[in-house]
């Protein structure tokens, strides 16, 4: 004798699946709206490089509440001030353009300098090219598609290692 089909069991399983989908959709839609509401004019990597005071690559080694410590690997712009460790502060915290950097992940940062009470922080620029490594492809003037950090290296050299000074030791 074959298995019997019960409409009630099917209906309950379908309703659980539908309810799960609605919860998931409800969680994702506000996040998608928040990401879309931060409107930025499209700029070229060259314009972004010019606009930033600091352009560097590094790994997130500590995360606080909208503050991070970055172990700097190489610097293309701002070497005279930037040390081996840089502290980032998100001035966009609490609004639609806030940053979320992952502990242990590597990024290319386009930032400006900010001081507060003797502390030195770098603010990533929201409408610039700050992004995880190997996440953004850009076109060269010849029409070749390459990674953003490879384009920066091609146009500005391999970057320099940071100075030995420790610029920002711990997060507030």
N, C-alpha and C positions, 0 to 999 in steps of 0.2 A: 504494500500500500504506500502511496506517495505522501510527501509532506503536505499538510493542509495549510492553506493560506488564510490567515486571519486578518481582516481589514483593520481591526483595532491596533494590532501590533505594527502594521505597516504605517498607519496614520501617526502613531506616537513616534516612530523612528523618523518619519518625514518631518514632523513638527520640531523634533529635537535638532535635526539638521538645519531646518529653516531658522530656528531661534539662534543657533550658533552662528549662522551666516549673518543674521541681522546684528548680533552683538559685535562681530568682527567688522562689519561694514560701518557700524556706528562709531567704532574706535578709529577707523582709518580715515573716514571722511573729514573730521575736523583737522587732522594732521595734514591731509592733502590741501585743505583750504589755507591753513596757516603757511605752508610752504609756498603756495601760489600767491599769497597776498603781499609778499615781499617783492615788490617790483623794482627791477634794476634795468638800466639801459645797457644794451649789449656793447661791450668794449673789446678791443683786441688785446691779446696778451702784451703787446708792446706798450699800449696805453696804460694797462694795468700795472706794468712794471714801472713806468714813469711816475704814476700816481702814488705808488707805495714808497715809504721811507726805507722799509726793510723787506727783502725777499730772501727767504731761507727755507731749508728743508730740515725736518727733524721728526723725532718720535715723541709721542705723549708718554711721559713717565709718571705723572701724578695728575689726578683729576680732583678738583674741588667743586664748589658750587659756582659754576660759570667762570672758573679760573682753572688754568692748567699749567703744569711745568713741562717744558719741551727740552729734550736733549738735542741740541743743534748739531747737525751733521755737516752741512755746508751752507755757505752764505754767498749770495750773488750781489746783494746790496745792503749796506749798513754794517760792514765788518768792523769799522772803527769803534762801534758802541756795543755790538752784540757779543755776548760771551758764550760759553759752552752750554749754559742753562739759561733759558728764557722763560719768563712768566707771561702767560697770556691772560687777558681779562676780556670777557665778552660784554661790551657796552650795549649790546642789543638784547641782553637777557630780559625776559618777560614780554618781549614783543615778537612779532611774527618772523623777524630776521635772526633770531638767536642761533648761536652755534652749538653743535653737539660733536665734540671730538672724542674718539674712542681711545681708552687707555691701551697703550701698546701699538697703536696704529701710527703710520708715517704719513706726513702731509707736506705739501709745499704751502708756505705762508706768505701772504702779501699783507703787510702790517704797517701801522704807524706807532710812534712812541707816545706814551702817556706817563706822566709822573703824578704821584699823589702822596703827600706826606713823606717824601724821601724814598718811597718805593718806586721801582721802575717796572712798568708793565708795557706789554705790546698789545695793541688792539688789532686783531685781524679785521680787514676791511670786508664788509658784507657784500658789497657790489664790486668785488674784485675777484681774483682767480684763486683764492685760498681753497684748497681741495685735497682729498686723499691722493697719494701717489698712484699713478696708473689708473686714474679715474676719468680724466678728461683728455680727449683727443682734439687737436687743433690742426688747422691747415697752415702749411708753410706758404710763403709767397709763390712757390713753384707748384702749389696744389697738392703737396704730399701730406697725408694725415699721420701725425706723430703725437706722442704723449706731450702734455704741456711742459713737464719738467725737462724733457729732451729738447724741446724748442728753446726754453730758457737757456739750457746748457749750450746749445748750438749758437745762439745769438750773443751770449754773455760769458762764455767760457765754462769750465767745469765747476766754478764756485770755489770758495776757499774754506778751509776748516776754521772753526771759531777760535778766538784767542783763548788762552789758558785761564783767564779770569772767570770766576764763577759769578755770574751777574745776578741771579735770583735763586736763592737757596730753598725757600719753602713757601708754601701757599698760606695766605691769611686764614 
